[in-house]
Amino acid sequence: MGTVIFPEAQYKVFLTASALTRAKRRYKQLKEKGMDANITALLQDIRHRDARDSARAVAPLQKSDDASVLDTTRLSIDEAVE
């Protein structure tokens, strides 16, 4: 959003985590809701979405030059907020 919708924002954070971590988090969410989930399929879907979003012609997913990166791969929600 920072590169297209809010290019002049005072603070920009590019929030990220590894595809495997995001798949595990989504798997846990779905299981907690009593839904069926497959970690392999979730991981594949996330990787495809990332590739598609990064390559789209309009507003591709990318970090702006002036954004800080917050990699939450090894962080809990509370740690990321802190």
PDB file as gemmi writes it, atoms N, CA and C in Angstrom:
CRYST1    1.000    1.000    1.000  90.00  90.00  90.00 P 1                      
ATOM      1  N   MET A   1       0.822  -1.193   0.000  1.00  0.00           N  
ATOM      2  CA  MET A   1       0.000   0.000   0.000  1.00  0.00           C  
ATOM      3  C   MET A   1       0.867   1.258   0.000  1.00  0.00           C  
ATOM      4  N   GLY A   2       2.002   1.177   0.653  1.00  0.00           N  
ATOM      5  CA  GLY A   2       2.838   2.356   0.796  1.00  0.00           C  
ATOM      6  C   GLY A   2       3.389   2.894  -0.498  1.00  0.00           C  
ATOM      7  N   THR A   3       3.608   2.045  -1.486  1.00  0.00           N  
ATOM      8  CA  THR A   3       4.176   2.528  -2.734  1.00  0.00           C  
ATOM      9  C   THR A   3       3.139   3.141  -3.662  1.00  0.00           C  
ATOM     10  N   VAL A   4       1.857   2.793  -3.487  1.00  0.00           N  
ATOM     11  CA  VAL A   4       0.818   3.280  -4.393  1.00  0.00           C  
ATOM     12  C   VAL A   4      -0.225   4.132  -3.677  1.00  0.00           C  
ATOM     13  N   ILE A   5      -0.807   3.621  -2.608  1.00  0.00           N  
ATOM     14  CA  ILE A   5      -1.907   4.305  -1.943  1.00  0.00           C  
ATOM     15  C   ILE A   5      -1.416   5.401  -0.998  1.00  0.00           C  
ATOM     16  N   PHE A   6      -0.341   5.125  -0.287  1.00  0.00           N  
ATOM     17  CA  PHE A   6       0.198   6.093   0.668  1.00  0.00           C  
ATOM     18  C   PHE A   6       1.673   6.401   0.383  1.00  0.00           C  
ATOM     19  N   PRO A   7       2.006   6.860  -0.819  1.00  0.00           N  
ATOM     20  CA  PRO A   7       3.421   7.066  -1.144  1.00  0.00           C  
ATOM     21  C   PRO A   7       4.106   8.131  -0.290  1.00  0.00           C  
ATOM     22  N   GLU A   8       3.340   9.025   0.301  1.00  0.00           N  
ATOM     23  CA  GLU A   8       3.926  10.099   1.115  1.00  0.00           C  
ATOM     24  C   GLU A   8       3.788   9.841   2.616  1.00  0.00           C  
ATOM     25  N   ALA A   9       3.436   8.631   3.005  1.00  0.00           N  
ATOM     26  CA  ALA A   9       3.279   8.312   4.429  1.00  0.00           C  
ATOM     27  C   ALA A   9       4.581   8.571   5.175  1.00  0.00           C  
ATOM     28  N   GLN A  10       4.461   9.088   6.377  1.00  0.00           N  
ATOM     29  CA  GLN A  10       5.637   9.394   7.174  1.00  0.00           C  
ATOM     30  C   GLN A  10       6.368   8.123   7.598  1.00  0.00           C  
ATOM     31  N   TYR A  11       5.607   7.080   7.937  1.00  0.00           N  
ATOM     32  CA  TYR A  11       6.191   5.811   8.372  1.00  0.00           C  
ATOM     33  C   TYR A  11       5.698   4.696   7.463  1.00  0.00           C  
ATOM     34  N   LYS A  12       6.618   3.893   6.979  1.00  0.00           N  
ATOM     35  CA  LYS A  12       6.259   2.757   6.124  1.00  0.00           C  
ATOM     36  C   LYS A  12       6.942   1.508   6.665  1.00  0.00           C  
ATOM     37  N   VAL A  13       6.160   0.456   6.790  1.00  0.00           N  
ATOM     38  CA  VAL A  13       6.688  -0.815   7.269  1.00  0.00           C  
ATOM     39  C   VAL A  13       6.295  -1.893   6.266  1.00  0.00           C  
ATOM     40  N   PHE A  14       7.280  -2.638   5.827  1.00  0.00           N  
ATOM     41  CA  PHE A  14       7.037  -3.778   4.941  1.00  0.00           C  
ATOM     42  C   PHE A  14       7.046  -5.012   5.819  1.00  0.00           C  
ATOM     43  N   LEU A  15       5.862  -5.530   6.102  1.00  0.00           N  
ATOM     44  CA  LEU A  15       5.676  -6.668   6.996  1.00  0.00           C  
ATOM     45  C   LEU A  15       5.801  -7.958   6.185  1.00  0.00           C  
ATOM     46  N   THR A  16       6.664  -8.850   6.639  1.00  0.00           N  
ATOM     47  CA  THR A  16       6.888 -10.079   5.901  1.00  0.00           C  
ATOM     48  C   THR A  16       7.144 -11.243   6.849  1.00  0.00           C  
ATOM     49  N   ALA A  17       7.085 -12.423   6.294  1.00  0.00           N  
ATOM     50  CA  ALA A  17       7.451 -13.670   6.980  1.00  0.00           C  
ATOM     51  C   ALA A  17       7.678 -14.694   5.881  1.00  0.00           C  
ATOM     52  N   SER A  18       8.411 -15.734   6.186  1.00  0.00           N  
ATOM     53  CA  SER A  18       8.658 -16.763   5.179  1.00  0.00           C  
ATOM     54  C   SER A  18       7.334 -17.411   4.761  1.00  0.00           C  
ATOM     55  N   ALA A  19       7.326 -17.937   3.554  1.00  0.00           N  
ATOM     56  CA  ALA A  19       6.122 -18.607   3.055  1.00  0.00           C  
ATOM     57  C   ALA A  19       5.755 -19.793   3.947  1.00  0.00           C  
ATOM     58  N   LEU A  20       6.748 -20.529   4.407  1.00  0.00           N  
ATOM     59  CA  LEU A  20       6.469 -21.677   5.271  1.00  0.00           C  
ATOM     60  C   LEU A  20       5.852 -21.242   6.597  1.00  0.00           C  
ATOM     61  N   THR A  21       6.361 -20.179   7.175  1.00  0.00           N  
ATOM     62  CA  THR A  21       5.794 -19.666   8.431  1.00  0.00           C  
ATOM     63  C   THR A  21       4.359 -19.215   8.221  1.00  0.00           C  
ATOM     64  N   ARG A  22       4.095 -18.511   7.144  1.00  0.00           N  
ATOM     65  CA  ARG A  22       2.726 -18.059   6.873  1.00  0.00           C  
ATOM     66  C   ARG A  22       1.795 -19.231   6.633  1.00  0.00           C  
ATOM     67  N   ALA A  23       2.275 -20.278   5.968  1.00  0.00           N  
ATOM     68  CA  ALA A  23       1.451 -21.469   5.744  1.00  0.00           C  
ATOM     69  C   ALA A  23       1.142 -22.155   7.073  1.00  0.00           C  
ATOM     70  N   LYS A  24       2.134 -22.247   7.946  1.00  0.00           N  
ATOM     71  CA  LYS A  24       1.908 -22.858   9.260  1.00  0.00           C  
ATOM     72  C   LYS A  24       0.903 -22.049  10.078  1.00  0.00           C  
ATOM     73  N   ARG A  25       1.009 -20.729  10.016  1.00  0.00           N  
ATOM     74  CA  ARG A  25       0.073 -19.875  10.749  1.00  0.00           C  
ATOM     75  C   ARG A  25      -1.347 -20.048  10.219  1.00  0.00           C  
ATOM     76  N   ARG A  26      -1.491 -20.096   8.903  1.00  0.00           N  
ATOM     77  CA  ARG A  26      -2.814 -20.269   8.292  1.00  0.00           C  
ATOM     78  C   ARG A  26      -3.377 -21.653   8.627  1.00  0.00           C  
ATOM     79  N   TYR A  27      -2.525 -22.673   8.587  1.00  0.00           N  
ATOM     80  CA  TYR A  27      -2.934 -24.024   8.935  1.00  0.00           C  
ATOM     81  C   TYR A  27      -3.490 -24.050  10.356  1.00  0.00           C  
ATOM     82  N   LYS A  28      -2.767 -23.439  11.275  1.00  0.00           N  
ATOM     83  CA  LYS A  28      -3.200 -23.398  12.674  1.00  0.00           C  
ATOM     84  C   LYS A  28      -4.547 -22.672  12.799  1.00  0.00           C  
ATOM     85  N   GLN A  29      -4.697 -21.554  12.099  1.00  0.00           N  
ATOM     86  CA  GLN A  29      -5.965 -20.802  12.121  1.00  0.00           C  
ATOM     87  C   GLN A  29      -7.123 -21.678  11.672  1.00  0.00           C  
ATOM     88  N   LEU A  30      -6.942 -22.334  10.550  1.00  0.00           N  
ATOM     89  CA  LEU A  30      -8.011 -23.161   9.990  1.00  0.00           C  
ATOM     90  C   LEU A  30      -8.351 -24.325  10.912  1.00  0.00           C  
ATOM     91  N   LYS A  31      -7.342 -24.986  11.463  1.00  0.00           N  
ATOM     92  CA  LYS A  31      -7.580 -26.115  12.359  1.00  0.00           C  
ATOM     93  C   LYS A  31      -8.311 -25.668  13.624  1.00  0.00           C  
ATOM     94  N   GLU A  32      -7.939 -24.494  14.151  1.00  0.00           N  
ATOM     95  CA  GLU A  32      -8.609 -23.973  15.345  1.00  0.00           C  
ATOM     96  C   GLU A  32     -10.084 -23.677  15.081  1.00  0.00           C  
ATOM     97  N   LYS A  33     -10.425 -23.407  13.828  1.00  0.00           N  
ATOM     98  CA  LYS A  33     -11.813 -23.162  13.449  1.00  0.00           C  
ATOM     99  C   LYS A  33     -12.527 -24.463  13.097  1.00  0.00           C  
ATOM    100  N   GLY A  34     -11.815 -25.587  13.236  1.00  0.00           N  
ATOM    101  CA  GLY A  34     -12.412 -26.880  12.936  1.00  0.00           C  
ATOM    102  C   GLY A  34     -12.467 -27.189  11.453  1.00  0.00           C  
ATOM    103  N   MET A  35     -11.691 -26.471  10.672  1.00  0.00           N  
ATOM    104  CA  MET A  35     -11.701 -26.672   9.222  1.00  0.00           C  
ATOM    105  C   MET A  35     -10.582 -27.606   8.802  1.00  0.00           C  
ATOM    106  N   ASP A  36     -10.800 -28.285   7.697  1.00  0.00           N  
ATOM    107  CA  ASP A  36      -9.790 -29.169   7.141  1.00  0.00           C  
ATOM    108  C   ASP A  36      -8.727 -28.316   6.452  1.00  0.00           C  
ATOM    109  N   ALA A  37      -7.468 -28.703   6.583  1.00  0.00           N  
ATOM    110  CA  ALA A  37      -6.391 -27.943   5.971  1.00  0.00           C  
ATOM    111  C   ALA A  37      -5.241 -28.868   5.617  1.00  0.00           C  
ATOM    112  N   ASN A  38      -4.520 -28.496   4.568  1.00  0.00           N  
ATOM    113  CA  ASN A  38      -3.369 -29.260   4.109  1.00  0.00           C  
ATOM    114  C   ASN A  38      -2.194 -28.301   4.014  1.00  0.00           C  
ATOM    115  N   ILE A  39      -1.163 -28.518   4.818  1.00  0.00           N  
ATOM    116  CA  ILE A  39      -0.029 -27.600   4.879  1.00  0.00           C  
ATOM    117  C   ILE A  39       0.676 -27.480   3.524  1.00  0.00           C  
ATOM    118  N   THR A  40       0.790 -28.578   2.798  1.00  0.00           N  
ATOM    119  CA  THR A  40       1.462 -28.549   1.493  1.00  0.00           C  
ATOM    120  C   THR A  40       0.688 -27.682   0.506  1.00  0.00           C  
ATOM    121  N   ALA A  41      -0.617 -27.847   0.483  1.00  0.00           N  
ATOM    122  CA  ALA A  41      -1.455 -27.046  -0.419  1.00  0.00           C  
ATOM    123  C   ALA A  41      -1.431 -25.566  -0.021  1.00  0.00           C  
ATOM    124  N   LEU A  42      -1.476 -25.302   1.275  1.00  0.00           N  
ATOM    125  CA  LEU A  42      -1.424 -23.917   1.741  1.00  0.00           C  
ATOM    126  C   LEU A  42      -0.105 -23.255   1.338  1.00  0.00           C  
ATOM    127  N   LEU A  43       0.995 -23.973   1.504  1.00  0.00           N  
ATOM    128  CA  LEU A  43       2.304 -23.440   1.143  1.00  0.00           C  
ATOM    129  C   LEU A  43       2.376 -23.153  -0.351  1.00  0.00           C  
ATOM    130  N   GLN A  44       1.872 -24.059  -1.157  1.00  0.00           N  
ATOM    131  CA  GLN A  44       1.862 -23.863  -2.610  1.00  0.00           C  
ATOM    132  C   GLN A  44       1.011 -22.647  -2.985  1.00  0.00           C  
ATOM    133  N   ASP A  45      -0.153 -22.516  -2.375  1.00  0.00           N  
ATOM    134  CA  ASP A  45      -1.032 -21.373  -2.648  1.00  0.00           C  
ATOM    135  C   ASP A  45      -0.346 -20.054  -2.287  1.00  0.00           C  
ATOM    136  N   ILE A  46       0.321 -20.016  -1.152  1.00  0.00           N  
ATOM    137  CA  ILE A  46       0.992 -18.789  -0.714  1.00  0.00           C  
ATOM    138  C   ILE A  46       2.118 -18.429  -1.679  1.00  0.00           C  
ATOM    139  N   ARG A  47       2.901 -19.411  -2.080  1.00  0.00           N  
ATOM    140  CA  ARG A  47       4.003 -19.145  -3.025  1.00  0.00           C  
ATOM    141  C   ARG A  47       3.476 -18.637  -4.361  1.00  0.00           C  
ATOM    142  N   HIS A  48       2.387 -19.228  -4.845  1.00  0.00           N  
ATOM    143  CA  HIS A  48       1.785 -18.771  -6.109  1.00  0.00           C  
ATOM    144  C   HIS A  48       1.245 -17.351  -5.966  1.00  0.00           C  
ATOM    145  N   ARG A  49       0.570 -17.085  -4.858  1.00  0.00           N  
ATOM    146  CA  ARG A  49       0.019 -15.737  -4.638  1.00  0.00           C  
ATOM    147  C   ARG A  49       1.131 -14.705  -4.558  1.00  0.00           C  
ATOM    148  N   ASP A  50       2.206 -15.032  -3.847  1.00  0.00           N  
ATOM    149  CA  ASP A  50       3.336 -14.103  -3.747  1.00  0.00           C  
ATOM    150  C   ASP A  50       3.916 -13.797  -5.124  1.00  0.00           C  
ATOM    151  N   ALA A  51       4.098 -14.819  -5.937  1.00  0.00           N  
ATOM    152  CA  ALA A  51       4.646 -14.622  -7.280  1.00  0.00           C  
ATOM    153  C   ALA A  51       3.708 -13.770  -8.123  1.00  0.00           C  
ATOM    154  N   ARG A  52       2.426 -14.066  -8.048  1.00  0.00           N  
ATOM    155  CA  ARG A  52       1.426 -13.307  -8.816  1.00  0.00           C  
ATOM    156  C   ARG A  52       1.379 -11.850  -8.356  1.00  0.00           C  
ATOM    157  N   ASP A  53       1.344 -11.647  -7.035  1.00  0.00           N  
ATOM    158  CA  ASP A  53       1.248 -10.286  -6.497  1.00  0.00           C  
ATOM    159  C   ASP A  53       2.496  -9.466  -6.794  1.00  0.00           C  
ATOM    160  N   SER A  54       3.652 -10.099  -6.807  1.00  0.00           N  
ATOM    161  CA  SER A  54       4.902  -9.385  -7.066  1.00  0.00           C  
ATOM    162  C   SER A  54       5.065  -9.032  -8.540  1.00  0.00           C  
ATOM    163  N   ALA A  55       4.416  -9.779  -9.413  1.00  0.00           N  
ATOM    164  CA  ALA A  55       4.583  -9.575 -10.853  1.00  0.00           C  
ATOM    165  C   ALA A  55       3.432  -8.823 -11.517  1.00  0.00           C  
ATOM    166  N   ARG A  56       2.393  -8.480 -10.768  1.00  0.00           N  
ATOM    167  CA  ARG A  56       1.245  -7.817 -11.405  1.00  0.00           C  
ATOM    168  C   ARG A  56       1.644  -6.439 -11.939  1.00  0.00           C  
ATOM    169  N   ALA A  57       0.981  -6.022 -12.989  1.00  0.00           N  
ATOM    170  CA  ALA A  57       1.315  -4.758 -13.661  1.00  0.00           C  
ATOM    171  C   ALA A  57       0.916  -3.543 -12.822  1.00  0.00           C  
ATOM    172  N   VAL A  58      -0.213  -3.633 -12.130  1.00  0.00           N  
ATOM    173  CA  VAL A  58      -0.704  -2.509 -11.333  1.00  0.00           C  
ATOM    174  C   VAL A  58      -0.440  -2.785  -9.858  1.00  0.00           C  
ATOM    175  N   ALA A  59       0.245  -1.869  -9.207  1.00  0.00           N  
ATOM    176  CA  ALA A  59       0.538  -1.942  -7.771  1.00  0.00           C  
ATOM    177  C   ALA A  59       1.170  -3.273  -7.354  1.00  0.00           C  
ATOM    178  N   PRO A  60       2.296  -3.647  -7.949  1.00  0.00           N  
ATOM    179  CA  PRO A  60       2.923  -4.905  -7.544  1.00  0.00           C  
ATOM    180  C   PRO A  60       3.381  -4.861  -6.089  1.00  0.00           C  
ATOM    181  N   LEU A  61       3.365  -6.021  -5.472  1.00  0.00           N  
ATOM    182  CA  LEU A  61       3.807  -6.140  -4.091  1.00  0.00           C  
ATOM    183  C   LEU A  61       5.320  -5.949  -4.055  1.00  0.00           C  
ATOM    184  N   GLN A  62       5.739  -4.835  -3.458  1.00  0.00           N  
ATOM    185  CA  GLN A  62       7.168  -4.558  -3.337  1.00  0.00           C  
ATOM    186  C   GLN A  62       7.405  -3.583  -2.200  1.00  0.00           C  
ATOM    187  N   LYS A  63       8.579  -3.673  -1.630  1.00  0.00           N  
ATOM    188  CA  LYS A  63       8.966  -2.771  -0.551  1.00  0.00           C  
ATOM    189  C   LYS A  63       9.402  -1.451  -1.166  1.00  0.00           C  
ATOM    190  N   SER A  64       8.909  -0.345  -0.635  1.00  0.00           N  
ATOM    191  CA  SER A  64       9.372   0.949  -1.113  1.00  0.00           C  
ATOM    192  C   SER A  64      10.771   1.205  -0.552  1.00  0.00           C  
ATOM    193  N   ASP A  65      11.524   2.045  -1.218  1.00  0.00           N  
ATOM    194  CA  ASP A  65      12.903   2.323  -0.804  1.00  0.00           C  
ATOM    195  C   ASP A  65      12.997   2.886   0.607  1.00  0.00           C  
ATOM    196  N   ASP A  66      11.955   3.598   1.034  1.00  0.00           N  
ATOM    197  CA  ASP A  66      12.009   4.249   2.348  1.00  0.00           C  
ATOM    198  C   ASP A  66      11.250   3.488   3.439  1.00  0.00           C  
ATOM    199  N   ALA A  67      10.906   2.232   3.184  1.00  0.00           N  
ATOM    200  CA  ALA A  67      10.177   1.426   4.177  1.00  0.00           C  
ATOM    201  C   ALA A  67      11.151   0.625   5.038  1.00  0.00           C  
ATOM    202  N   SER A  68      10.759   0.425   6.278  1.00  0.00           N  
ATOM    203  CA  SER A  68      11.496  -0.456   7.174  1.00  0.00           C  
ATOM    204  C   SER A  68      10.914  -1.856   7.028  1.00  0.00           C  
ATOM    205  N   VAL A  69      11.766  -2.860   7.058  1.00  0.00           N  
ATOM    206  CA  VAL A  69      11.318  -4.244   6.928  1.00  0.00           C  
ATOM    207  C   VAL A  69      11.134  -4.845   8.316  1.00  0.00           C  
ATOM    208  N   LEU A  70       9.982  -5.478   8.526  1.00  0.00           N  
ATOM    209  CA  LEU A  70       9.726  -6.209   9.761  1.00  0.00           C  
ATOM    210  C   LEU A  70       9.449  -7.657   9.373  1.00  0.00           C  
ATOM    211  N   ASP A  71      10.463  -8.501   9.543  1.00  0.00           N  
ATOM    212  CA  ASP A  71      10.330  -9.924   9.236  1.00  0.00           C  
ATOM    213  C   ASP A  71       9.839 -10.636  10.494  1.00  0.00           C  
ATOM    214  N   THR A  72       8.626 -11.137  10.431  1.00  0.00           N  
ATOM    215  CA  THR A  72       7.997 -11.774  11.598  1.00  0.00           C  
ATOM    216  C   THR A  72       8.145 -13.294  11.594  1.00  0.00           C  
ATOM    217  N   THR A  73       9.016 -13.813  10.748  1.00  0.00           N  
ATOM    218  CA  THR A  73       9.174 -15.261  10.636  1.00  0.00           C  
ATOM    219  C   THR A  73       9.370 -15.916  11.992  1.00  0.00           C  
ATOM    220  N   ARG A  74      10.196 -15.322  12.830  1.00  0.00           N  
ATOM    221  CA  ARG A  74      10.502 -15.926  14.129  1.00  0.00           C  
ATOM    222  C   ARG A  74       9.900 -15.139  15.297  1.00  0.00           C  
ATOM    223  N   LEU A  75       8.900 -14.306  15.003  1.00  0.00           N  
ATOM    224  CA  LEU A  75       8.293 -13.474  16.048  1.00  0.00           C  
ATOM    225  C   LEU A  75       6.857 -13.899  16.323  1.00  0.00           C  
ATOM    226  N   SER A  76       6.450 -13.773  17.576  1.00  0.00           N  
ATOM    227  CA  SER A  76       5.051 -13.941  17.937  1.00  0.00           C  
ATOM    228  C   SER A  76       4.321 -12.650  17.564  1.00  0.00           C  
ATOM    229  N   ILE A  77       3.012 -12.662  17.670  1.00  0.00           N  
ATOM    230  CA  ILE A  77       2.238 -11.445  17.407  1.00  0.00           C  
ATOM    231  C   ILE A  77       2.670 -10.328  18.360  1.00  0.00           C  
ATOM    232  N   ASP A  78       2.796 -10.651  19.642  1.00  0.00           N  
ATOM    233  CA  ASP A  78       3.196  -9.647  20.623  1.00  0.00           C  
ATOM    234  C   ASP A  78       4.585  -9.091  20.325  1.00  0.00           C  
ATOM    235  N   GLU A  79       5.501  -9.951  19.914  1.00  0.00           N  
ATOM    236  CA  GLU A  79       6.849  -9.492  19.590  1.00  0.00           C  
ATOM    237  C   GLU A  79       6.836  -8.585  18.371  1.00  0.00           C  
ATOM    238  N   ALA A  80       6.036  -8.904  17.378  1.00  0.00           N  
ATOM    239  CA  ALA A  80       5.947  -8.074  16.170  1.00  0.00           C  
ATOM    240  C   ALA A  80       5.374  -6.702  16.513  1.00  0.00           C  
ATOM    241  N   VAL A  81       4.355  -6.668  17.352  1.00  0.00           N  
ATOM    242  CA  VAL A  81       3.744  -5.389  17.746  1.00  0.00           C  
ATOM    243  C   VAL A  81       4.744  -4.534  18.521  1.00  0.00           C  
ATOM    244  N   GLU A  82       5.486  -5.177  19.402  1.00  0.00           N  
ATOM    245  CA  GLU A  82       6.477  -4.460  20.206  1.00  0.00           C  
ATOM    246  C   GLU A  82       7.538  -3.858  19.321  1.00  0.00           C  
TER     247      GLU A  82                                                      
END                                                                             
